[in-house]
Amino acid sequence: DGKIYDAYVIYPRNHTNEANFVEYFVYQIMPDILENKCGYKLCIHGRDIYPGEDTATAIEKRMQKSRRLIILLTHQLINCKESAYDQHIALYNALIQNDTKVILLEMETIGNYEKLQESLRFIVKQQGTIKWKEQHTVHPQSLNSKFWKQVRYHMPLTLKSS
């Protein structure tokens, strides 16, 4: 299908230098589970978009080459006034062009979703979210947890070469 990545990951990027759980999740836990244990290929901003590349163009190209969009919902993402460019492009591709499936991971309890932008609320209403629960932080790498099973259910089939 001409796609290189199984999923493009959108998460709130901290403008401060403090490492937070979401970044740890995006750079450590997700690749460990989805890439190392399940054989998926993720595109993560900050890891797979290179310095010197035109960011906007790189984001669009990487998304077009991805089968899924994974959006990590956090209060930081919701309350951020200037929504990230990749989030705009992702939602446009998912809703207008209808060519990319979105997987919403609710990393914190969001509540009633009224602060979400309308396009995200629409996706939540259509398919819901996969909720990250505190108990997952005890064994975040547990492949058989309900959370990872739900994520894998929404991911494309992996072609195992035998």
N, C-alpha and C positions, 0 to 999 in steps of 0.2 A: 504493500500500500504506500510505499515511499516514505514511511514514517521512520524516524531514527529512535525517538524516545517513546516509552510507554506512557510517561506522564510528565507534565511541566508543573513544578511546584511553586505556588504563590503563597507567600507568607509575609507578615509585617516585618520589614527590615528596620532594625533598631538604628536610630541615628546617634545613639549614645554608644559608648564602647563596652557597656556592661553586657556580659554574655547572659542570655536568659534561657529559660527552658525551651521556648519555641525554636530558637536557633540550634540548641543542642539536639532537639528532636529532628529538625530538618537536616542537619549536617552529620549526625551520628546515628540516631535510631532508625530513621527512615531508610537511609542507604543500607544499613546493616540488615534490616528485615527485607525490604523490597528488592534491593539489588543483590546482596550477598546470599540471602536465603531463598528468595523466590525467583531470581533471574530477570527481574525487570530492569529497565534502564530509565533513570530519572534525569530530568534537566532541572538543575537547581541554580537559581540566580546567585552569583557570587562564587559558584564553583564551576559552572559550565559556560558562563559568559565571560569572555576574556578581557583583560584590561586593554584599552585601545580600540576595542570594537565599538561601533556606534550602538549604544545600548538599545535604543528604540528599534532599530532594524534587527538587531540580534534577537531581541525578545520576540518580535513578530515571526522571524524565521524559525526560532526554536519551537514556538507554539504551533506553527503550521506543521512542524515535523513531529508533533506529539499526538498520541492517541487519546489522552485524557488530560484534564486539568485538575490538579488537586489544590484546593484553596483552604488554607488554615484560618478558620475564623477565630479571632481573638478580639478583646476589647480594643486593643491598640489598632488593629486593622479597621474596626468599625468606627472608632472615634477619630481616626486620622482624617483631617479635613481634605488634604490633597491626596486623593486616592491614587495609588501607584499606577503608573502607565500600564504595567503588565496586567493589572486587574481589569482596567478598561478594555484592553484588547481581548483578554480572555472572555469577558462577559459578552463582548460584541460577537466574537467567534461562536460562542456557545449558543447565544440566543438569536442573533440575527442570521448568521450563516448556518446555524444549526448543525455544525459539522464536528463538534468536539463535545464529549460528555464531561460533565463537571462532577467532581467528588468533593463534597464539603466536609471537612474535618473540624468539628467544634472542639477547640482545644481548652476553652473555658466555658463555663455556663453562661450563655448569652442572654437568656431570658426570653422576652417576647419578640425579639427580632425587629422591633419597630425602628431601631436606629440603623438597621442595615439599608444599604441603597436598594432601590426598588428591584433592580435586576437580580440581586442576591436573594431578596425576599421571595421573588417569583420561583427561583430554583429551590429554595428551602421548602416552599409550599408544594412544589411538584414532587420532590424526591426526599426531602428531609436531610438530616445531617448524620454523620457518624460521630458519636460523642466519645471524647477521650475522658476517661474517668480517673480520679486520683489513684484508684487501686492499680491502674496500669503502670504508674510510675514506680511501683515496687518491682515489677518484672516487665519493663517496657519492651524487652526483646522477646517476649513470649509469643512465638509465632501462632500458637493456638488460642490466644485470647480472642474474645468475641470481637474486639476492636479490629485486630488485624484480619480476622476472617471476613468481616464486613468490607474492609478496604480491598482485600483480594477479590471479593465477589464483584466489585465494581470495576476492577482493573481489566484490561484486555487479556485474552488468553495468551499465555506464553507458549512460544513454539519451542519445545524441548528438542534439541537435536540428539538423536540416538544413533 
